[in-house]
Amino acid sequence: MSSEAVLVAFYLFMLVYSVILHEVAHGVVAYWLGDLTAKYAGRITLSPWSHVDPLGSFIIPVALFVTTGFAFGYAKPVPYNPYNLRDQKWGPLYVALAGPATNFLLAFIGAFLASVLPLSLLAKQDILGRFLGIISGRGEFLERFELLATAMAGSFSSIFFGLLLFLIFWNVVLGCFNLLPIPPLDGSKILFTFFPVKEKAQFQLEQYGFFLLLFIIFVFSAPLSAFISAFLRFFFGLTM
């Protein structure tokens, strides 16, 4: 298998597992707060077979990657019953925050590990520049991965640094995206904690939230991209 093919596989692997860890975090915090729903459903596990959604975890990411050079996906939401939580007021907030918080924590860990690698600033900047070329969407996607593979070749530190960029990237994107206050994303549950709405209204919002989310993505893609890019610049800056 060529080096660029290995990087493509890791790119998709890191997306899938970042989503899985996000969902597991919801179930773990709900369990800590007294709800056993996720545990009984067998969802507090890192086994991908318990979380992957065939459409959202495989077909959509691969199709997007082949057609656009970018990928995105989702796993099956971890079930939990908010009425089982010991803290009825703030429990749902803690459960909702668990997913994005886990993603940002992983991004911090990745940035810290990258920052202490015995690699020159020039080498790090070169690898980061090639990596940014991948996510920019310019040029043939396999050629972009080939350029990154070339920059990473030569030492364990350069290889590990490049792989950590994938970890940082996906977890920052997932953390930021899930903070959007749009059902069914975690941000909506955070919003409902501070601005409660009737259960019927909340159900209706969640029922049509996916279409609202698509509308937001297409109509407000520029500010959304700027929001995520600001976080990416911060985390990538920590790696130097």
NORTA-V532942 format. One record per residue. RES is the residue in one small letter. NEAR is the number of other ideal C-beta (glycine too) atoms within 12 Angstrom. Layout:
BEGIN
res=[RES	RES]
near=[NEAR	NEAR]
END
This chain:
BEGIN
res=[m	s	s	e	a	v	l	v	a	f	y	l	f	m	l	v	y	s	v	i	l	h	e	v	a	h	g	v	v	a	y	w	l	g	d	l	t	a	k	y	a	g	r	i	t	l	s	p	w	s	h	v	d	p	l	g	s	f	i	i	p	v	a	l	f	v	t	t	g	f	a	f	g	y	a	k	p	v	p	y	n	p	y	n	l	r	d	q	k	w	g	p	l	y	v	a	l	a	g	p	a	t	n	f	l	l	a	f	i	g	a	f	l	a	s	v	l	p	l	s	l	l	a	k	q	d	i	l	g	r	f	l	g	i	i	s	g	r	g	e	f	l	e	r	f	e	l	l	a	t	a	m	a	g	s	f	s	s	i	f	f	g	l	l	l	f	l	i	f	w	n	v	v	l	g	c	f	n	l	l	p	i	p	p	l	d	g	s	k	i	l	f	t	f	f	p	v	k	e	k	a	q	f	q	l	e	q	y	g	f	f	l	l	l	f	i	i	f	v	f	s	a	p	l	s	a	f	i	s	a	f	l	r	f	f	f	g	l	t	m]
near=[10	13	22	27	16	22	34	30	22	31	39	34	26	34	39	35	30	46	43	40	37	44	44	36	40	45	38	28	35	41	31	23	31	22	32	21	25	33	23	17	24	19	32	30	21	23	14	26	17	23	36	29	22	17	16	26	29	25	18	26	33	25	18	23	28	17	13	19	24	27	37	30	38	34	36	28	31	38	25	37	23	29	16	23	25	19	20	19	14	19	28	33	29	32	41	38	29	36	43	37	28	33	42	35	26	35	39	25	22	33	33	18	23	37	23	18	28	16	29	16	16	13	27	33	21	26	40	36	21	31	36	25	25	38	35	21	18	15	17	16	29	21	18	29	33	24	28	39	30	22	33	36	23	19	18	14	23	31	27	26	40	45	30	38	45	41	38	42	43	42	40	39	37	43	38	31	33	39	29	30	25	29	30	28	32	39	28	31	39	27	23	28	25	16	14	15	19	11	13	10	16	23	16	14	26	23	14	17	26	19	16	23	27	14	16	24	21	13	12	18	15	13	15	23	21	14	23	32	22	16	30	32	20	21	36	32	18	26	36	24]
END
